Amino acid sequence: MLSVLIWLPIFAAIFIAVLPLNIPKDRIRLTALIFSGIVLFWNLFILLKFDISNPGMQFKEYLPWNETLGLSYQLGVDGLSILMLVLNSLLTWIAIYSSSKETERPRLFYSMILLVSGGVAGAFLAENFLLFFLFYELELIPFYLLISIWGGEKRGYAGIKFLIYTAVSGALILATFLGMVWLSGSTNFAFDSVSTENLSIAKQILLLAGIVLGFGIKIPLVPFHTWLPDAYVEASAPIAILLGGVLAKLGTYGLLRFGLGMFPHAWSIIAPTLAIWGAVSAIYGALIAIAQKDIKRMVAYSSIGHMGYVLLAAAASTSLALVGAVAQMFSHGIILAILFHLVGVVEAKVGTRELDKLNGLMSPIRGLPLISALLVLSGMASAGIPGLTGFIAEFIVFQGSFSIFPISTILCVVASGLTAVYFVILLNRTCFGRLDNFAYYPKVLWSEKIPALILAAFIIFLGVQPTWLVRWSESTTTTMVTAIPSLEKTVISEVALK
């Protein structure tokens, strides 16, 4: 059942890559849409079959692979990964649908997107450390090509920078996985066969540092974020959607699954530092976003700040905070996706992303009133306005973290307020203001509006019905919290309140 989510996109990537050269571009795009649509519907079918009362892995699959290396094909899904799988398949379909029908080298383009989808799904489903690493690295070259071939003017520089940072991330994670298995005395790399409980605290903290740094680069957290603005800005809008909406979630997922999940004792010790780190990332991302003149770069920096909330929630490690962390990951993915899509539409129609050159897009004279309205909605969602999914996720994170880390939580609340500041700047300068000319920009087709309308529907529905956002992870996160020593939690509280 779960293997379909991995191998159908990979099969589709191979199938599209070997299509005859005389196939029209729109037929290739349609083929990719059909395959990604099937994966999305299969993912929704699994979601409906998912037992929310079961905290463990479900729909397990097992196949021996290489017993000498301790590598097996083990898959499973729980409350941490089920929403991430839906997010991956949804944004993959959105990215393919929103791509231009005139995209050059379409076979390679759509093949790489589908290959990324299969690799990301495999990482979310893997129950073997080596298997996770293989899928984790599978997206490296496809994303590099997607940035370097179809990106902006500095796409080569951005692609190389992304490649280097991601390679370092993978090296740290692999070294940590090997260290965990070697030091624990395990004979294979299955999750349930590796235990760190008997390791000294010093060894646990050393291994945990590798996990935090490796996945911190992927998220990314300050100061490992410098690849993000270049990659997000130079990538085309569909690829930016995948970078921010899907790829970054591998980092936060890894922190929860392998950091908190495998090292509960060591995690509780370094949690105060992680909470401060999350608050610093949130404040930094918001302040830098305020200073930007390029609206795509502004949205890119906003991602750094919102990922800081996830780190704060993970550090607090209360049941409510962890539910909020998963909710924030999903909410951030769809909000960032709609923002990048809308920015891409504005750039395509107006020809610029510069705040100083944009004004009055809400006016019917400009021809972009609906796009501007959706941009206002998505900006409100990112700023945490009540009634939208961004508010629900952030509120749960702050509510669950405040009792453990009040100062860091307050700083993140301030960062949330700063989010409203830079989105007010963005909306005021792009959607409103006096018209400096009466140029009527090219009409936005309904095919260009549909991705934003779909994502807007998710933003509103999950804001009004938050149960559909939080119900999937409650059992799993509650079980994770019980593994954290109560004594260490008390120490954390004392340190935070001093």
C-alpha positions in Angstrom: 0.0 0.0 0.0 2.7 2.5 1.1 5.1 1.5 -1.7 2.8 3.0 -4.3 3.6 6.5 -2.9 7.3 5.9 -3.6 7.5 3.8 -6.7 4.6 5.1 -8.7 6.2 8.6 -9.0 9.6 7.0 -9.7 8.1 4.8 -12.4 6.3 7.9 -13.8 9.6 9.8 -13.9 11.3 7.0 -15.9 8.2 6.6 -18.1 8.2 10.4 -19.0 11.9 10.4 -19.5 11.8 7.8 -22.2 8.8 9.2 -24.1 9.3 9.8 -27.8 10.8 13.2 -28.8 7.8 14.1 -30.9 5.4 14.1 -28.0 3.9 17.6 -27.6 4.9 19.5 -24.4 1.3 19.7 -23.2 0.9 15.9 -23.4 4.0 15.4 -21.3 2.7 17.8 -18.7 -0.7 16.1 -18.8 1.0 12.7 -18.2 2.8 14.0 -15.2 -0.4 15.5 -13.9 -2.2 12.2 -14.2 0.5 10.3 -12.4 0.8 12.9 -9.6 -3.0 13.0 -9.3 -3.2 9.2 -8.8 -0.6 9.5 -6.1 -2.5 12.3 -4.4 -5.8 10.3 -4.4 -4.0 7.2 -3.1 -2.5 9.3 -0.3 -5.9 10.6 0.6 -7.2 7.0 0.6 -4.5 6.0 3.1 -5.3 9.1 5.2 -9.0 8.0 5.5 -7.8 4.4 6.4 -5.4 5.8 9.0 -6.3 4.9 12.6 -5.9 8.1 14.7 -6.0 6.2 18.0 -3.0 4.1 17.1 0.3 5.9 18.1 2.5 3.3 16.3 3.5 2.6 12.8 0.6 1.5 10.5 0.4 -0.2 7.1 3.8 -1.7 7.6 5.8 -3.3 4.8 8.9 -5.4 5.2 11.2 -7.0 2.7 14.8 -8.2 3.5 17.3 -6.5 1.3 21.0 -6.8 2.4 21.4 -8.5 5.8 25.1 -8.0 5.7 24.7 -4.3 5.8 21.7 -4.4 8.1 19.6 -2.8 5.3 16.0 -3.8 4.9 13.0 -2.3 3.0 10.8 -1.3 5.9 8.0 1.2 5.6 5.4 2.5 8.0 3.4 5.6 8.7 2.3 7.3 11.9 1.1 10.6 13.2 4.3 12.4 12.5 4.4 11.4 8.8 0.9 11.0 7.6 0.2 14.8 7.0 3.7 15.2 5.6 2.9 12.6 2.9 -0.3 14.4 2.0 1.5 17.7 1.8 4.2 16.2 -0.4 1.7 14.7 -2.9 -0.5 17.8 -2.9 2.3 20.2 -3.5 3.8 18.0 -6.2 0.5 18.1 -8.1 0.3 21.9 -7.5 3.9 22.4 -8.8 3.2 20.4 -11.9 -0.1 22.1 -12.6 1.3 25.6 -12.1 4.3 25.0 -14.3 4.3 26.6 -17.7 3.0 24.6 -20.7 6.0 25.9 -22.6 8.6 24.7 -20.2 11.8 23.8 -22.0 13.0 20.2 -21.8 9.7 19.0 -20.2 10.7 15.4 -20.0 13.6 16.1 -17.7 11.7 18.8 -15.8 8.7 16.6 -14.9 10.8 13.6 -14.4 12.9 15.4 -11.8 9.8 16.7 -10.0 8.3 13.2 -9.8 11.6 11.7 -8.7 11.7 14.3 -5.9 8.2 13.3 -4.9 9.1 9.6 -4.7 12.3 10.3 -2.7 10.6 12.6 -0.2 7.8 10.0 0.3 10.3 7.3 0.9 12.1 9.4 3.6 8.8 10.0 5.4 7.9 6.3 5.2 11.3 4.6 5.9 11.7 2.6 9.1 15.4 1.8 8.5 18.2 4.4 9.0 20.0 3.5 5.8 16.8 3.4 3.8 15.9 6.8 5.1 19.3 8.1 4.1 19.0 6.7 0.6 15.7 8.4 0.0 16.8 11.6 1.8 19.7 11.9 -0.7 17.6 10.9 -3.7 16.2 14.5 -4.0 19.7 16.1 -4.0 20.6 15.9 -7.7 17.0 16.4 -9.0 16.6 19.6 -7.0 20.1 20.8 -8.2 19.1 20.3 -11.8 15.7 21.9 -11.3 17.4 25.0 -9.9 20.4 25.1 -12.2 18.5 24.5 -15.5 15.1 26.3 -15.0 16.1 29.0 -12.5 16.9 32.7 -12.7 20.0 34.6 -13.7 22.1 33.3 -10.8 20.7 29.8 -11.0 24.2 28.2 -11.3 25.5 29.8 -8.2 22.3 29.0 -6.3 22.3 25.4 -7.5 25.9 24.8 -6.4 25.3 26.4 -3.0 22.3 24.2 -2.5 24.2 21.1 -3.5 27.1 21.8 -1.1 24.9 22.6 1.9 22.7 19.6 1.3 25.6 17.3 0.8 27.1 18.4 4.1 23.7 17.8 5.8 23.6 14.3 4.4 27.2 13.6 5.5 26.5 14.6 9.1 23.3 12.6 9.2 24.9 9.4 7.8 27.9 9.7 10.2 25.4 10.0 13.1 23.4 7.0 11.9 26.5 4.9 11.7 27.6 6.1 15.1 24.3 5.2 16.6 24.3 1.7 15.3 28.0 1.1 16.1 27.9 2.5 19.6 24.6 0.8 20.5 25.9 -2.6 19.4 23.0 -3.2 17.0 23.5 -5.6 14.0 21.1 -3.7 11.7 19.7 -0.3 10.9 16.1 -0.8 11.7 14.6 1.9 13.9 13.2 -0.6 16.5 16.5 -2.4 16.8 18.7 0.6 17.7 18.5 1.9 21.3 20.5 4.8 22.8 19.4 4.3 26.4 22.6 2.5 27.5 24.9 5.1 26.0 26.5 7.7 28.2 25.0 11.2 28.2 28.1 12.6 26.6 27.9 10.1 23.7 24.1 10.8 23.3 24.7 14.6 23.2 27.5 14.1 20.6 25.3 12.0 18.4 22.3 14.3 18.9 24.5 17.3 17.8 25.1 15.6 14.5 21.3 15.1 14.1 20.5 18.7 15.0 23.2 20.2 12.8 22.4 17.9 9.8 18.7 18.6 9.8 19.2 22.2 10.9 20.9 22.8 7.6 18.0 21.3 5.7 15.3 23.3 7.5 17.3 25.7 7.5 18.1 27.4 10.9 20.3 30.4 11.5 23.2 30.5 10.7 22.9 27.6 8.2 20.3 29.4 6.2 22.4 31.2 3.6 21.6 28.8 0.9 17.9 29.4 1.3 17.3 32.9 -0.1 19.5 32.1 -3.2 17.8 28.8 -3.9 14.2 30.0 -3.3 14.6 33.2 -5.2 16.5 31.7 -8.2 14.2 28.7 -8.5 11.1 29.0 -10.6 7.8 29.4 -8.7 6.8 25.6 -8.9 10.2 24.5 -7.7 10.2 27.2 -4.9 6.9 25.6 -3.8 8.6 22.2 -3.4 11.7 23.6 -1.8 9.9 25.6 0.9 6.7 23.5 1.2 8.2 20.0 1.1 12.0 19.9 1.4 12.2 22.0 4.5 9.8 19.6 6.2 12.3 16.8 5.9 14.5 18.8 8.3 11.8 19.4 11.0 10.6 15.8 10.6 14.1 14.5 11.1 14.5 16.5 14.3 11.3 15.0 15.7 11.8 11.5 14.5 15.6 11.1 15.2 16.4 13.8 17.6 13.5 13.8 20.1 12.5 10.2 19.2 15.9 8.5 19.5 17.5 10.7 22.2 14.8 11.7 24.7 17.3 12.1 27.6 19.9 14.1 25.7 17.1 16.1 24.0 15.7 17.3 27.4 19.2 18.5 28.4 19.8 20.6 25.3 16.2 21.7 25.0 16.8 25.2 26.5 19.5 25.9 23.9 17.2 24.7 21.1 14.4 26.9 22.4 16.6 29.9 22.3 17.9 28.9 18.8 14.3 28.7 17.6 13.5 32.1 19.0 16.6 33.7 17.4 15.7 32.1 14.0 12.2 33.4 14.3 13.2 37.0 15.1 16.1 37.0 12.6 13.9 35.8 9.8 11.2 38.4 10.5 13.6 41.3 10.7 15.5 40.4 7.6 12.2 39.9 5.7 11.1 43.4 6.6 14.3 44.8 5.0 13.7 43.1 1.6 12.6 44.9 -1.6 12.1 41.7 -3.6 8.8 40.1 -2.6 10.0 36.6 -3.4 13.1 37.1 -1.2 10.8 38.5 1.5 8.7 35.3 1.4 11.8 33.2 1.4 13.1 34.8 4.6 9.7 34.5 6.2 10.2 30.7 6.0 13.2 30.9 8.3 11.1 32.6 11.0 8.2 30.2 10.8 10.5 27.1 11.0 11.8 28.6 14.3 8.4 28.0 15.8 8.7 24.3 15.0 12.0 24.1 16.8 10.6 25.9 19.8 7.7 23.4 20.0 10.1 20.5 19.6 12.2 21.8 22.4 9.3 22.2 24.7 8.2 18.6 24.0 4.8 18.9 25.6 1.9 17.0 24.0 0.3 20.2 22.9 3.5 21.7 21.6 4.3 18.6 19.5 0.8 18.6 18.0 1.4 22.2 17.2 4.7 21.5 15.6 3.2 19.0 13.1 0.3 21.4 12.5 2.8 24.2 11.9 4.7 22.1 9.4 1.6 21.4 7.3 0.2 24.9 7.6 3.5 26.5 6.7 3.8 24.2 3.7 0.5 25.2 2.1 0.8 28.9 3.0 4.3 29.2 1.6 3.1 27.3 -1.5 0.3 29.8 -2.2 2.6 32.8 -1.6 5.3 31.5 -4.0 2.6 30.7 -6.6 1.0 34.1 -6.4 4.4 35.9 -6.5 5.2 33.8 -9.6 1.9 35.0 -11.2 2.6 38.6 -10.4 6.1 38.4 -11.8 4.8 36.7 -15.0 2.2 39.4 -15.6 3.9 42.5 -14.3 7.5 41.7 -15.2 9.0 42.6 -11.8 9.1 41.5 -8.1 10.4 44.8 -6.8 8.3 46.5 -4.2 9.3 50.0 -5.4 7.9 49.2 -8.9 4.6 47.5 -7.9 1.4 49.3 -6.9 -2.3 49.2 -7.2 -2.6 45.5 -8.3 -5.9 45.3 -6.5 -7.4 47.8 -9.0 -9.4 46.3 -11.8 -7.5 48.5 -14.2 -4.4 46.4 -13.4 -6.3 43.1 -14.2 -5.1 41.4 -11.0 -7.9 41.9 -8.4 -8.5 38.2 -7.6 -4.7 37.5 -7.4 -4.3 40.5 -5.1 -7.2 39.3 -2.9 -5.6 35.8 -2.6 -2.3 37.5 -1.8 -4.0 39.4 1.0 -5.6 36.1 2.3 -2.3 34.3 2.3 -0.5 37.2 3.9 -3.1 37.2 6.7 -2.7 33.4 7.1 1.1 33.7 7.4 0.7 36.5 9.9 -1.5 34.3 12.1 -4.8 36.1 11.7 -7.6 34.1 13.6 -9.9 32.0 11.4 -7.0 30.8 9.2 -4.8 27.8 9.5 -1.7 29.8 10.3 -3.3 31.1 13.5 -4.3 27.7 14.7 -0.9 26.2 14.3 1.0 29.1 15.9 -1.5 29.3 18.8 -1.1 25.7 19.6 2.7 26.0 19.4 2.8 29.0 21.7 0.2 27.6 24.1 2.1 24.3 24.4 5.5 25.9 24.8 4.9 28.8 27.1 4.8 26.8 30.4 8.2 25.3 29.6 10.0 28.2 27.8 8.1 31.5 28.5 10.9 33.9 27.3 11.6 32.0 24.1 7.8 31.7 23.5 7.3 35.5 24.0 10.1 36.2 21.5 8.4 34.0 19.0 5.1 35.8 19.6 7.0 39.0 18.9 8.3 37.5 15.7 4.8 36.6 14.7 3.8 40.2 15.2 6.8 41.2 13.0 5.4 38.9 10.3 2.3 41.1 10.2 4.6 44.1 9.7 6.4 42.8 6.6 3.2 41.4 5.0 1.5 44.8 5.6 4.4 46.4 3.8 4.2 43.9 1.0 0.4 44.2 0.6 0.4 47.9 0.9 3.0 48.5 -1.8 1.8 45.8 -4.2 -2.0 45.6 -3.9 -2.8 49.2 -2.9 -1.5 52.7 -3.4 -2.0 55.3 -6.1 -1.6 54.2 -9.7 1.4 55.7 -11.3 0.1 54.6 -14.7 -2.9 52.9 -16.1 -1.2 49.9 -17.6 -3.5 46.9 -18.0 -1.5 43.8 -17.4 -2.1 40.5 -19.2 -5.2 38.7 -18.1 -4.7 36.0 -15.4 -6.2 32.7 -16.8 -8.4 30.5 -14.6 -5.8 27.8 -15.0 -3.3 30.1 -13.2 -5.8 30.8 -10.5 -6.8 27.2 -9.7 -3.7 26.3 -7.6 -4.1 29.3 -5.4 -7.8 28.7 -5.0 -7.2 25.1 -3.9 -4.6 26.1 -1.4 -6.8 29.0 -0.2 -9.6 26.5 0.4 -7.3 24.4 2.6 -6.2 27.5 4.5 -9.8 28.6 5.3 -11.2 25.1 6.0 -8.4 24.0 8.4 -8.6 27.4 10.1 -12.4 26.9 10.7 -12.1 23.2 11.4 -8.7 22.7 13.2 -9.6 19.2 14.3 -8.8 18.0 10.8 -5.4 19.5 11.2 -4.5 18.2 14.7 -6.3 14.9 15.1 -3.8 12.8 13.1 -0.8 13.4 15.3 -2.2 13.5 18.8 -1.7 9.8 19.7 1.8 9.6 18.3 3.1 12.9 19.9 1.5 11.9 23.3 3.5 8.7 23.2 6.7 10.5 22.3 6.3 12.8 25.3 6.0 9.9 27.8 9.6 8.9 26.8 11.1 12.1 28.1 12.2 11.8 31.8 10.0 13.8 34.1 13.1 14.9 36.2 14.7 16.4 33.1 11.5 18.2 32.3 11.5 19.7 35.7 15.1 20.9 35.2 14.1 22.5 31.9 11.3 24.4 33.6 13.5 25.7 36.3 16.2 26.8 33.9 13.6 28.6 31.7 12.0 30.5 34.6 15.3 31.8 36.0 
